């Protein structure tokens, strides 16, 4: 593990965070390909604002879908889908509100929140994983 200087007085552990980000990006791309094969049109990757981030945004038919991608090497620490907390759901909803406002997407556009759970080499797609909150 290496330490990286961040600002004047703060140090962060670089190795772990960098590897987690690379791993996250890798599995988001796997999810992207998985969804495209199934007819989803991905329009945005890693949409961020000050409230948080949404991994993937796309259209599945008429639905605007906000995707959370979760990866676990194995289930010793629980399934990937279980890792999407209530707090994370609220964050995704707030970021989705901002996205819709920024792009002029009205309240009548059907939308849903899905989770792509990757555990080892198995991919599960949980449609409508949680309701708008």
C-alpha positions in Angstrom: 0.0 0.0 0.0 1.4 3.4 -0.9 0.6 6.8 0.6 -0.1 9.7 -1.7 0.1 13.4 -0.6 -3.2 15.1 -1.0 -3.0 18.9 -0.4 -0.7 20.4 2.2 -1.3 18.2 5.2 -3.5 15.3 4.2 -2.3 11.9 3.0 -4.4 9.2 1.4 -3.8 5.6 0.9 -3.4 5.5 -2.9 -3.1 1.8 -3.8 -6.4 0.6 -2.4 -8.5 3.5 -3.7 -7.0 3.4 -7.2 -7.5 -0.3 -7.5 -11.2 0.0 -6.3 -11.8 2.7 -8.9 -10.2 0.6 -11.6 -12.2 -2.4 -10.6 -15.4 -0.4 -10.5 -14.8 1.0 -14.0 -14.0 -2.5 -15.3 -17.2 -4.0 -14.0 -19.3 -1.0 -15.1 -18.0 -1.7 -18.7 -18.9 -5.3 -18.3 -22.4 -4.2 -17.2 -22.6 -1.8 -20.1 -21.9 -4.6 -22.6 -24.3 -7.0 -20.9 -27.1 -4.4 -21.1 -26.4 -3.4 -24.7 -26.7 -7.1 -25.8 -30.1 -7.0 -24.1 -31.3 -4.0 -26.0 -30.6 -1.2 -23.5 -29.4 2.0 -25.0 -26.8 3.5 -22.6 -26.7 7.3 -22.8 -24.5 8.2 -19.8 -21.6 6.7 -17.7 -20.7 7.9 -14.2 -23.0 10.9 -14.1 -22.0 12.9 -11.0 -23.1 16.0 -9.1 -22.5 17.2 -5.6 -25.0 14.7 -4.2 -23.4 11.6 -5.6 -23.1 9.4 -8.7 -25.1 7.1 -11.0 -23.1 4.4 -12.7 -25.1 4.0 -15.9 -28.1 5.7 -17.4 -30.0 4.3 -20.4 -33.2 3.6 -22.1 -34.8 0.2 -21.9 -37.7 0.5 -24.3 -39.6 3.6 -23.2 -38.2 3.6 -19.6 -35.4 5.9 -18.6 -33.3 3.6 -16.3 -30.8 4.6 -13.7 -28.4 1.7 -13.0 -26.3 0.9 -10.0 -23.6 -1.6 -10.7 -22.3 -3.7 -7.7 -19.5 -6.2 -7.8 -18.3 -8.8 -5.3 -15.6 -11.4 -5.8 -17.7 -13.9 -3.9 -20.6 -13.9 -1.4 -18.6 -14.0 1.8 -19.5 -10.4 2.5 -23.0 -10.7 1.1 -24.4 -10.5 -2.3 -23.7 -7.4 -4.5 -27.4 -6.5 -4.5 -27.5 -6.4 -0.7 -24.8 -3.8 -0.8 -27.2 -1.2 -2.2 -28.2 0.5 1.0 -31.2 2.7 1.7 -28.9 5.7 1.9 -27.5 4.8 -1.6 -31.0 4.5 -3.0 -31.8 8.0 -1.7 -28.6 9.3 -3.2 -29.4 7.8 -6.6 -32.9 9.3 -6.5 -31.5 12.8 -5.8 -29.0 12.5 -8.6 -31.7 11.2 -10.9 -33.8 14.2 -10.1 -30.9 16.5 -11.0 -30.2 14.6 -14.2 -33.9 14.9 -15.3 -34.0 18.6 -14.5 -30.7 19.3 -16.3 -31.8 17.4 -19.4 -35.4 18.7 -19.4 -36.9 15.3 -18.9 -40.4 15.7 -17.6 -42.3 13.9 -14.8 -44.3 11.9 -17.4 -41.3 10.0 -18.7 -41.5 6.5 -17.2 -38.4 5.7 -15.2 -37.0 3.0 -12.9 -34.0 2.1 -10.8 -32.2 -1.1 -11.6 -29.3 -2.9 -10.0 -26.7 -4.9 -11.9 -25.2 -7.4 -9.5 -21.9 -9.1 -10.5 -20.6 -11.9 -8.3 -17.6 -13.7 -9.7 -18.6 -14.4 -13.4 -22.4 -14.3 -12.7 -24.4 -11.3 -13.7 -27.9 -10.6 -12.4 -30.2 -7.8 -13.5 -32.7 -6.6 -10.9 -35.3 -4.5 -12.7 -37.1 -2.0 -10.6 -34.8 -2.9 -7.7 -36.1 0.0 -5.6 -38.9 2.6 -5.9 -38.4 6.3 -6.2 -37.8 7.7 -2.7 
